[in-house]
Amino acid sequence: MSNDWMFLYDDTKETRTRFVSFMGETSRFDLAITMTDRFYGKLLVLNLLSNRFAIIGQDDLDEPGYLEHAYQLSEEEANELRQFLATMI
């Protein structure tokens, strides 16, 4: 087997990660939120309970249905997450 990898990129970046768990009105969220300059000011948000993640900025929070689709959430659950993430962006 050959180790002739064709890398598209191979970067090392300094990051800051915040781990936060909170209960909304409809569900619990356990998140790992990574901040880096890699995503042009957007956050890498991992939902540790569902093993889903997305790169999120203000434009994504404003996009109807984005959080619902990315995290497979109901509209109510997505609104709770949206309200929380809006405080970070």
N, CA, C and O atoms as a GROMACS GRO file, in nm:
protein
  356
    1MET      N    1   0.085  -0.118   0.000
    1MET     CA    2   0.000   0.000   0.000
    1MET      C    3   0.089   0.124   0.000
    1MET      O    4   0.185   0.133   0.077
    2SER      N    5   0.058   0.217  -0.083
    2SER     CA    6   0.137   0.338  -0.097
    2SER      C    7   0.089   0.447  -0.002
    2SER      O    8  -0.030   0.457   0.026
    3ASN      N    9   0.180   0.529   0.048
    3ASN     CA   10   0.146   0.642   0.133
    3ASN      C   11   0.157   0.773   0.056
    3ASN      O   12   0.198   0.874   0.112
    4ASP      N   13   0.122   0.771  -0.068
    4ASP     CA   14   0.126   0.892  -0.152
    4ASP      C   15  -0.005   0.967  -0.137
    4ASP      O   16  -0.090   0.964  -0.226
    5TRP      N   17  -0.022   1.035  -0.023
    5TRP     CA   18  -0.145   1.109   0.006
    5TRP      C   19  -0.145   1.239  -0.072
    5TRP      O   20  -0.042   1.304  -0.085
    6MET      N   21  -0.259   1.275  -0.123
    6MET     CA   22  -0.273   1.404  -0.190
    6MET      C   23  -0.351   1.495  -0.095
    6MET      O   24  -0.474   1.495  -0.094
    7PHE      N   25  -0.278   1.574  -0.015
    7PHE     CA   26  -0.340   1.663   0.081
    7PHE      C   27  -0.396   1.786   0.012
    7PHE      O   28  -0.328   1.846  -0.072
    8LEU      N   29  -0.518   1.822   0.045
    8LEU     CA   30  -0.574   1.948  -0.001
    8LEU      C   31  -0.532   2.061   0.091
    8LEU      O   32  -0.513   2.174   0.048
    9TYR      N   33  -0.516   2.029   0.219
    9TYR     CA   34  -0.455   2.118   0.316
    9TYR      C   35  -0.417   2.037   0.439
    9TYR      O   36  -0.473   1.930   0.463
   10ASP      N   37  -0.324   2.089   0.515
   10ASP     CA   38  -0.279   2.024   0.638
   10ASP      C   39  -0.230   2.136   0.729
   10ASP      O   40  -0.111   2.166   0.734
   11ASP      N   41  -0.324   2.199   0.801
   11ASP     CA   42  -0.295   2.315   0.884
   11ASP      C   43  -0.308   2.281   1.031
   11ASP      O   44  -0.383   2.191   1.070
   12THR      N   45  -0.235   2.353   1.113
   12THR     CA   46  -0.252   2.348   1.257
   12THR      C   47  -0.290   2.488   1.302
   12THR      O   48  -0.218   2.584   1.272
   13LYS      N   49  -0.402   2.501   1.373
   13LYS     CA   50  -0.453   2.631   1.416
   13LYS      C   51  -0.469   2.633   1.566
   13LYS      O   52  -0.501   2.532   1.628
   14GLU      N   53  -0.448   2.750   1.625
   14GLU     CA   54  -0.480   2.771   1.765
   14GLU      C   55  -0.632   2.787   1.776
   14GLU      O   56  -0.693   2.860   1.698
   15THR      N   57  -0.692   2.719   1.871
   15THR     CA   58  -0.836   2.728   1.890
   15THR      C   59  -0.868   2.748   2.037
   15THR      O   60  -0.786   2.725   2.126
   16ARG      N   61  -0.990   2.792   2.060
   16ARG     CA   62  -1.046   2.801   2.195
   16ARG      C   63  -1.178   2.727   2.190
   16ARG      O   64  -1.261   2.753   2.103
   17THR      N   65  -1.199   2.636   2.283
   17THR     CA   66  -1.322   2.559   2.284
   17THR      C   67  -1.394   2.580   2.417
   17THR      O   68  -1.335   2.570   2.524
   18ARG      N   69  -1.523   2.610   2.406
   18ARG     CA   70  -1.608   2.626   2.523
   18ARG      C   71  -1.703   2.506   2.528
   18ARG      O   72  -1.771   2.476   2.429
   19PHE      N   73  -1.707   2.439   2.641
   19PHE     CA   74  -1.801   2.329   2.661
   19PHE      C   75  -1.913   2.383   2.748
   19PHE      O   76  -1.889   2.436   2.857
   20VAL      N   77  -2.035   2.369   2.699
   20VAL     CA   78  -2.149   2.424   2.772
   20VAL      C   79  -2.266   2.326   2.764
   20VAL      O   80  -2.292   2.265   2.660
   21SER      N   81  -2.335   2.312   2.877
   21SER     CA   82  -2.454   2.229   2.883
   21SER      C   83  -2.565   2.315   2.942
   21SER      O   84  -2.546   2.380   3.045
   22PHE      N   85  -2.681   2.314   2.878
   22PHE     CA   86  -2.794   2.390   2.931
   22PHE      C   87  -2.925   2.323   2.896
   22PHE      O   88  -2.935   2.248   2.799
   23MET      N   89  -3.025   2.351   2.978
   23MET     CA   90  -3.160   2.301   2.954
   23MET      C   91  -3.244   2.415   2.901
   23MET      O   92  -3.251   2.522   2.962
   24GLY      N   93  -3.307   2.392   2.789
   24GLY     CA   94  -3.403   2.488   2.738
   24GLY      C   95  -3.542   2.448   2.786
   24GLY      O   96  -3.556   2.362   2.873
   25GLU      N   97  -3.642   2.510   2.729
   25GLU     CA   98  -3.780   2.475   2.764
   25GLU      C   99  -3.817   2.336   2.713
   25GLU      O  100  -3.898   2.266   2.774
   26THR      N  101  -3.757   2.295   2.599
   26THR     CA  102  -3.797   2.169   2.537
   26THR      C  103  -3.691   2.061   2.539
   26THR      O  104  -3.725   1.944   2.528
   27SER      N  105  -3.563   2.097   2.553
   27SER     CA  106  -3.460   1.993   2.549
   27SER      C  107  -3.330   2.040   2.612
   27SER      O  108  -3.313   2.158   2.645
   28ARG      N  109  -3.239   1.946   2.626
   28ARG     CA  110  -3.106   1.971   2.682
   28ARG      C  111  -3.006   1.980   2.567
   28ARG      O  112  -3.019   1.911   2.466
   29PHE      N  113  -2.908   2.068   2.583
   29PHE     CA  114  -2.802   2.083   2.485
   29PHE      C  115  -2.668   2.067   2.555
   29PHE      O  116  -2.642   2.131   2.657
   30ASP      N  117  -2.583   1.981   2.502
   30ASP     CA  118  -2.444   1.966   2.545
   30ASP      C  119  -2.359   2.000   2.424
   30ASP      O  120  -2.354   1.923   2.327
   31LEU      N  121  -2.293   2.113   2.429
   31LEU     CA  122  -2.223   2.166   2.312
   31LEU      C  123  -2.074   2.182   2.337
   31LEU      O  124  -2.031   2.209   2.449
   32ALA      N  125  -1.997   2.165   2.233
   32ALA     CA  126  -1.857   2.203   2.229
   32ALA      C  127  -1.849   2.309   2.119
   32ALA      O  128  -1.877   2.280   2.002
   33ILE      N  129  -1.813   2.430   2.156
   33ILE     CA  130  -1.812   2.543   2.063
   33ILE      C  131  -1.667   2.585   2.042
   33ILE      O  132  -1.603   2.636   2.134
   34THR      N  133  -1.617   2.564   1.922
   34THR     CA  134  -1.477   2.593   1.892
   34THR      C  135  -1.466   2.723   1.813
   34THR      O  136  -1.532   2.742   1.711
   35MET      N  137  -1.380   2.811   1.865
   35MET     CA  138  -1.356   2.939   1.800
   35MET      C  139  -1.215   2.937   1.739
   35MET      O  140  -1.118   2.903   1.807
   36THR      N  141  -1.206   2.974   1.613
   36THR     CA  142  -1.080   2.976   1.541
   36THR      C  143  -1.093   3.074   1.425
   36THR      O  144  -1.204   3.111   1.388
   37ASP      N  145  -0.981   3.115   1.369
   37ASP     CA  146  -0.988   3.201   1.251
   37ASP      C  147  -1.002   3.119   1.122
   37ASP      O  148  -1.007   3.175   1.012
   38ARG      N  149  -1.007   2.990   1.136
   38ARG     CA  150  -1.016   2.899   1.021
   38ARG      C  151  -1.147   2.918   0.941
   38ARG      O  152  -1.146   2.903   0.818
   39PHE      N  153  -1.255   2.950   1.007
   39PHE     CA  154  -1.386   2.955   0.942
   39PHE      C  155  -1.438   3.097   0.926
   39PHE      O  156  -1.559   3.120   0.930
   40TYR      N  157  -1.348   3.192   0.906
   40TYR     CA  158  -1.383   3.331   0.876
   40TYR      C  159  -1.478   3.392   0.978
   40TYR      O  160  -1.574   3.459   0.943
   41GLY      N  161  -1.449   3.368   1.106
   41GLY     CA  162  -1.530   3.426   1.212
   41GLY      C  163  -1.649   3.343   1.255
   41GLY      O  164  -1.718   3.379   1.350
   42LYS      N  165  -1.674   3.233   1.188
   42LYS     CA  166  -1.784   3.146   1.228
   42LYS      C  167  -1.738   3.048   1.335
   42LYS      O  168  -1.618   3.027   1.352
   43LEU      N  169  -1.832   2.990   1.405
   43LEU     CA  170  -1.804   2.894   1.512
   43LEU      C  171  -1.828   2.752   1.463
   43LEU      O  172  -1.918   2.727   1.383
   44LEU      N  173  -1.746   2.660   1.511
   44LEU     CA  174  -1.770   2.518   1.489
   44LEU      C  175  -1.846   2.468   1.610
   44LEU      O  176  -1.790   2.463   1.720
   45VAL      N  177  -1.973   2.432   1.592
   45VAL     CA  178  -2.060   2.396   1.705
   45VAL      C  179  -2.095   2.248   1.695
   45VAL      O  180  -2.162   2.204   1.602
   46LEU      N  181  -2.047   2.173   1.794
   46LEU     CA  182  -2.073   2.029   1.800
   46LEU      C  183  -2.177   2.001   1.907
   46LEU      O  184  -2.161   2.043   2.022
   47ASN      N  185  -2.283   1.931   1.869
   47ASN     CA  186  -2.383   1.886   1.966
   47ASN      C  187  -2.338   1.748   2.011
   47ASN      O  188  -2.348   1.650   1.936
   48LEU      N  189  -2.287   1.739   2.134
   48LEU     CA  190  -2.230   1.615   2.184
   48LEU      C  191  -2.334   1.506   2.207
   48LEU      O  192  -2.300   1.388   2.210
   49LEU      N  193  -2.460   1.543   2.223
   49LEU     CA  194  -2.566   1.444   2.244
   49LEU      C  195  -2.608   1.375   2.114
   49LEU      O  196  -2.641   1.256   2.115
   50SER      N  197  -2.606   1.448   2.004
   50SER     CA  198  -2.651   1.390   1.878
   50SER      C  199  -2.538   1.360   1.781
   50SER      O  200  -2.560   1.304   1.674
   51ASN      N  201  -2.414   1.396   1.819
   51ASN     CA  202  -2.298   1.377   1.731
   51ASN      C  203  -2.314   1.450   1.598
   51ASN      O  204  -2.270   1.401   1.494
   52ARG      N  205  -2.377   1.566   1.600
   52ARG     CA  206  -2.393   1.649   1.481
   52ARG      C  207  -2.318   1.779   1.502
   52ARG      O  208  -2.304   1.827   1.615
   53PHE      N  209  -2.270   1.836   1.393
   53PHE     CA  210  -2.198   1.962   1.404
   53PHE      C  211  -2.225   2.048   1.282
   53PHE      O  212  -2.268   2.000   1.178
   54ALA      N  213  -2.198   2.177   1.298
   54ALA     CA  214  -2.212   2.271   1.186
   54ALA      C  215  -2.119   2.388   1.212
   54ALA      O  216  -2.083   2.418   1.326
   55ILE      N  217  -2.081   2.455   1.105
   55ILE     CA  218  -2.007   2.580   1.112
   55ILE      C  219  -2.110   2.690   1.104
   55ILE      O  220  -2.183   2.701   1.006
   56ILE      N  221  -2.116   2.773   1.210
   56ILE     CA  222  -2.229   2.866   1.224
   56ILE      C  223  -2.182   3.009   1.244
   56ILE      O  224  -2.096   3.038   1.327
   57GLY      N  225  -2.240   3.098   1.165
   57GLY     CA  226  -2.224   3.242   1.180
   57GLY      C  227  -2.361   3.306   1.186
   57GLY      O  228  -2.463   3.238   1.182
   58GLN      N  229  -2.362   3.437   1.196
   58GLN     CA  230  -2.490   3.508   1.205
   58GLN      C  231  -2.579   3.480   1.084
   58GLN      O  232  -2.700   3.466   1.099
   59ASP      N  233  -2.519   3.472   0.965
   59ASP     CA  234  -2.598   3.444   0.846
   59ASP      C  235  -2.668   3.308   0.854
   59ASP      O  236  -2.780   3.292   0.804
   60ASP      N  237  -2.604   3.212   0.918
   60ASP     CA  238  -2.665   3.079   0.934
   60ASP      C  239  -2.778   3.082   1.035
   60ASP      O  240  -2.880   3.014   1.018
   61LEU      N  241  -2.761   3.161   1.142
   61LEU     CA  242  -2.869   3.174   1.240
   61LEU      C  243  -2.992   3.240   1.179
   61LEU      O  244  -3.105   3.210   1.218
   62ASP      N  245  -2.970   3.328   1.084
   62ASP     CA  246  -3.080   3.399   1.017
   62ASP      C  247  -3.146   3.316   0.908
   62ASP      O  248  -3.255   3.351   0.862
   63GLU      N  249  -3.083   3.209   0.866
   63GLU     CA  250  -3.134   3.125   0.757
   63GLU      C  251  -3.245   3.034   0.809
   63GLU      O  252  -3.219   2.948   0.893
   64PRO      N  253  -3.367   3.050   0.759
   64PRO     CA  254  -3.478   2.965   0.806
   64PRO      C  255  -3.449   2.817   0.782
   64PRO      O  256  -3.410   2.776   0.672
   65GLY      N  257  -3.467   2.737   0.886
   65GLY     CA  258  -3.452   2.593   0.874
   65GLY      C  259  -3.309   2.541   0.883
   65GLY      O  260  -3.288   2.419   0.880
   66TYR      N  261  -3.210   2.630   0.894
   66TYR     CA  262  -3.071   2.584   0.893
   66TYR      C  263  -3.038   2.497   1.015
   66TYR      O  264  -2.987   2.386   1.000
   67LEU      N  265  -3.068   2.546   1.134
   67LEU     CA  266  -3.038   2.469   1.255
   67LEU      C  267  -3.124   2.343   1.263
   67LEU      O  268  -3.077   2.238   1.308
   68GLU      N  269  -3.248   2.354   1.221
   68GLU     CA  270  -3.337   2.237   1.221
   68GLU      C  271  -3.275   2.124   1.137
   68GLU      O  272  -3.272   2.008   1.179
   69HIS      N  273  -3.226   2.160   1.020
   69HIS     CA  274  -3.167   2.061   0.930
   69HIS      C  275  -3.032   2.011   0.981
   69HIS      O  276  -3.008   1.890   0.986
   70ALA      N  277  -2.943   2.102   1.020
   70ALA     CA  278  -2.807   2.065   1.060
   70ALA      C  279  -2.806   1.975   1.182
   70ALA      O  280  -2.725   1.882   1.191
   71TYR      N  281  -2.895   2.001   1.277
   71TYR     CA  282  -2.895   1.926   1.402
   71TYR      C  283  -3.016   1.834   1.419
   71TYR      O  284  -3.033   1.771   1.523
   72GLN      N  285  -3.100   1.826   1.314
   72GLN     CA  286  -3.220   1.743   1.320
   72GLN      C  287  -3.305   1.778   1.442
   72GLN      O  288  -3.338   1.692   1.523
   73LEU      N  289  -3.339   1.908   1.455
   73LEU     CA  290  -3.416   1.959   1.568
   73LEU      C  291  -3.555   2.000   1.525
   73LEU      O  292  -3.580   2.029   1.408
   74SER      N  293  -3.644   2.003   1.620
   74SER     CA  294  -3.776   2.061   1.595
   74SER      C  295  -3.759   2.212   1.588
   74SER      O  296  -3.654   2.265   1.624
   75GLU      N  297  -3.861   2.281   1.542
   75GLU     CA  298  -3.856   2.427   1.534
   75GLU      C  299  -3.835   2.489   1.672
   75GLU      O  300  -3.760   2.585   1.686
   76GLU      N  301  -3.902   2.434   1.774
   76GLU     CA  302  -3.889   2.487   1.910
   76GLU      C  303  -3.747   2.467   1.964
   76GLU      O  304  -3.689   2.558   2.024
   77GLU      N  305  -3.692   2.347   1.943
   77GLU     CA  306  -3.556   2.318   1.988
   77GLU      C  307  -3.456   2.408   1.917
   77GLU      O  308  -3.364   2.462   1.979
   78ALA      N  309  -3.474   2.424   1.786
   78ALA     CA  310  -3.383   2.508   1.708
   78ALA      C  311  -3.389   2.654   1.755
   78ALA      O  312  -3.286   2.722   1.757
   79ASN      N  313  -3.507   2.702   1.791
   79ASN     CA  314  -3.519   2.839   1.840
   79ASN      C  315  -3.443   2.858   1.970
   79ASN      O  316  -3.383   2.963   1.992
   80GLU      N  317  -3.446   2.759   2.058
   80GLU     CA  318  -3.370   2.767   2.183
   80GLU      C  319  -3.220   2.772   2.154
   80GLU      O  320  -3.147   2.853   2.212
   81LEU      N  321  -3.175   2.686   2.066
   81LEU     CA  322  -3.033   2.684   2.030
   81LEU      C  323  -2.994   2.815   1.962
   81LEU      O  324  -2.889   2.872   1.990
   82ARG      N  325  -3.080   2.863   1.874
   82ARG     CA  326  -3.055   2.990   1.802
   82ARG      C  327  -3.040   3.106   1.901
   82ARG      O  328  -2.949   3.188   1.888
   83GLN      N  329  -3.128   3.112   1.999
   83GLN     CA  330  -3.120   3.220   2.099
   83GLN      C  331  -2.990   3.212   2.177
   83GLN      O  332  -2.928   3.316   2.204
   84PHE      N  333  -2.946   3.093   2.213
   84PHE     CA  334  -2.821   3.079   2.286
   84PHE      C  335  -2.703   3.120   2.198
   84PHE      O  336  -2.618   3.199   2.240
   85LEU      N  337  -2.697   3.066   2.076
   85LEU     CA  338  -2.582   3.094   1.989
   85LEU      C  339  -2.575   3.242   1.950
   85LEU      O  340  -2.466   3.294   1.927
   86ALA      N  341  -2.689   3.308   1.943
   86ALA     CA  342  -2.690   3.451   1.910
   86ALA      C  343  -2.612   3.532   2.013
   86ALA      O  344  -2.559   3.638   1.981
   87THR      N  345  -2.604   3.484   2.135
   87THR     CA  346  -2.529   3.555   2.238
   87THR      C  347  -2.378   3.539   2.220
   87THR      O  348  -2.300   3.614   2.280
   88MET      N  349  -2.335   3.444   2.138
   88MET     CA  350  -2.194   3.416   2.119
   88MET      C  351  -2.138   3.476   1.991
   88MET      O  352  -2.017   3.493   1.977
   89ILE      N  353  -2.227   3.506   1.897
   89ILE     CA  354  -2.180   3.553   1.765
   89ILE      C  355  -2.183   3.703   1.759
   89ILE      O  356  -2.147   3.761   1.656
   0.00000   0.00000   0.00000
